[in-house]
Amino acid sequence: MIRDCEEGKIDLVITKSISRFSRNTLDCLTNIRKLKALGIPIIFEKESTNTMEASGELMITILASIAQQESASTSQNVKMGIRFGFQEGRGRLNYSVFLGYQKGTKGYEIVPGEAEVVRRIYRLYLEGFSPNIICQELMEENITTPAGGNTWYPSTVQSILENEKYCGDLLMQKYYVEDFLTHKSVRNTGALPQYFVEDDHAPIVPKAVYYQVQCERKRRSALMLDPGKLRFGRRIALNGRLICGKCGRILKRYVKPNEALTDWRCRQRAMVKKSNTKENASNRCDLRIVKETEIQKVVLTAFNRLPEMKPALIASQDHLRNAEIEKIDALLSALSTQQDQMESRMDQLTATIEKVAYAADGPEAETESETDESLKEVDSLKEQIISIQDQKNALCAQRAEHARHEIQLRILLELIDQMTGMSNEAENGDGACYDYEDFFRRTQYHVPSGVLQDGHMVLFENDLVIRYLDSVIVEDHGYVIRFKAGVEITVDEN
């Protein structure tokens, strides 16, 4: 409207009341003066005021301040209503930009097609794909974003991966409006209480999968702090995965357009050659130059040897589940019980100390020495609780690593089943997904057609390398292929 006034399209503005024109005193006066300078009056019907009159601006200033105060009062009342709802476990959700759920008669209702996209994002992330590559996958298949667009951004994928609602829980008041005038939403970092409701609605991904993704996000964040760590790409899957067996550096790719050849060389070899000094010449790595086609053949050979290792992989998976992970769970349970007992004892001692501090002198009051002993015990319990929490954090990190290893074994065994013709078709189900096994059954990856022939891998596929391969160590007379599941296969030079 202001722009139309400036362009001469409007010569009079009639408004029901000041509160409908603006509830911010400063904005109200600024716009009134701007239109007044253009010779355009504003008539407020309820207040019977014309801005072109001499007494108009003073009256408008007073009435605009009152309207702003009314707006502040209404905003405060709405906030209180929303926060009381949070305390009772009633959350609020913008369904229009929430992938996987829609508003139903009883709250959250799963949209099956969108739920499959969410589970696929979680699965791809656990398989080693970065948010950037996941975005590429989704856009190649023309999958729409939560807002209904066609362009996926890594931040959108990250928000899906960290959203606890997908595992059936609900955390309320993660953001709040700081100022009712600006309506700016800020992250709640402790300024206001948050409310958590467990098992609030049907999950799209099981809790075990959700928490494993959170552990994987932390692990990758820690890896990114390493300045020598290269990022993996999708266009060239081997990039960052080829390691020199002599000096441990990453191999670099060299393309020869005229000869239509591509080879890989140790970075130490290339850097020292460029410096061309006697001092650095002695540090030059003399690892052989390897052709990309040779590496691709070696990788295919390693993949084709995997079926022979299936019994050992199953035994390793069972050991992780039934021995390592269960052992850690038992230790965590025992430490939690011990911590609860200590906290209960500390609460009792604290209550007793406070009672003595406020009590009048009498026969029931403890002596000063007994109070000192109680304070010493409280301090000792605090130290023990901190120590137990540190032990629990270390065990949780260890359990997350075991769980990550178990997932990689599961994913590799799925591939072996496809190579041997023993895999089953994925089952999408009805949308909700509570079970860990059910999640992997629904999101099972199928090797593209043409890659497998008679149980053997015959084509080099970038996505297979990203999913299953950790690194390839290049040595003088062979290669060591390391899979993410912990399997190592040695292949001699052709």
Buried (B, 14 or more C-beta within 10 A) or exposed (E): EBEEBEEEEBEEBEBEEBBEBBBBBEBBBEBBEEBBEEEBBBBBEEBEBBBEEEEBBEBBBEBBBEBBEEBBEEBEEEBEEBBEBBEEEBBEBEEEEBBBBEEEEEBBBBBEEBBBBBBBBBBBBBBBBBBBBBBBBBBEEEBBBBEEEEEBEEEBBBBBBEBBBBBBBBBBBEEBBEEBBEEEEEEBEEEEEEBEBEEBBBBBBBBBBBBBBBBBBEBEEEEEEEEEEEEBBBEBBBBBBBBBBBBEBBBBEEEEEEEEEBBBBBBBBBBBEEEEEEEBEEEBBEBBEBEBEBBBBBBBBBBBBBBEBBEEBEEBBEEBBEEBBEEBEEBBEEBEEBBEEBBEEBEEBBEBBEEBEEEEEEEEBBEEEEBEEBEEEBEEBEEBBEEBEEBBEEBBEBBBEBBBBBBBBBBBBBBBBBBEEEBEEBEBBEBBBBEBEBBBBBBBBEBEEEBBEEEEBEBBBBBBBBBBBBBBBBBEEBBBBBBBBBBEBEBEEE
